[in-house]
């Protein structure tokens, strides 16, 4: 898997979680834990090179536009 594919896979997990949680006042902790565990499994994947993960971690966090 290339760095771009890995980034796309991680982004897909986050996007799916955002879609699930969007517009909700409360999110069950089990749902948040589920997303974090998915990300953790992806990060522990030996197929993903350390450089790709470090690049992802070094990126600035996206800002949320307020309405």
C-alpha positions in Angstrom: 0.0 0.0 0.0 1.3 3.4 -0.9 1.4 6.4 1.5 -1.4 8.0 -0.4 -3.5 4.9 -0.1 -2.8 4.7 3.6 -3.7 8.3 4.1 -7.0 7.7 2.2 -7.8 4.7 4.3 -7.3 6.7 7.6 -9.2 9.6 6.2 -12.1 7.3 5.2 -12.3 6.0 8.8 -12.4 9.6 10.2 -14.9 10.7 7.5 -17.2 7.8 8.3 -17.1 8.6 12.0 -17.8 12.3 11.3 -20.8 11.4 9.2 -22.1 9.1 12.0 -21.6 11.7 14.7 -22.6 14.8 12.8 -25.5 16.8 14.3 -25.7 14.7 17.4 -25.6 16.4 20.8 -24.3 13.3 22.6 -22.1 10.6 21.3 -21.8 7.3 23.2 -18.3 6.7 24.5 -18.4 3.2 23.0 -18.8 4.7 19.5 -15.8 7.0 20.0 -13.8 4.1 21.4 -14.7 2.1 18.3 -13.4 4.7 16.0 -10.2 5.1 18.0 -9.6 1.4 17.9 -10.1 1.3 14.1 -7.5 4.1 13.8 -5.2 2.3 16.2 -5.4 -0.9 14.1 -4.6 1.0 11.0 -1.6 2.7 12.7 -0.2 -0.7 13.9 -0.4 -2.2 10.4 3.1 -3.3 9.6 2.4 -2.6 5.9 2.3 1.2 6.6 5.8 2.7 6.7 6.8 4.8 9.7 7.5 7.9 7.4 3.9 7.9 6.2 2.6 7.8 9.8 4.9 10.5 11.0 3.9 12.7 8.1 0.2 12.2 9.0 0.9 13.0 12.7 2.9 16.1 11.8 0.0 17.6 9.7 -1.9 20.4 11.4 -5.3 19.6 12.7 -8.2 20.8 10.5 -10.2 23.7 11.8 -14.0 23.5 12.1 -15.9 26.4 10.5 -18.5 27.9 12.9 -22.0 28.6 11.7 
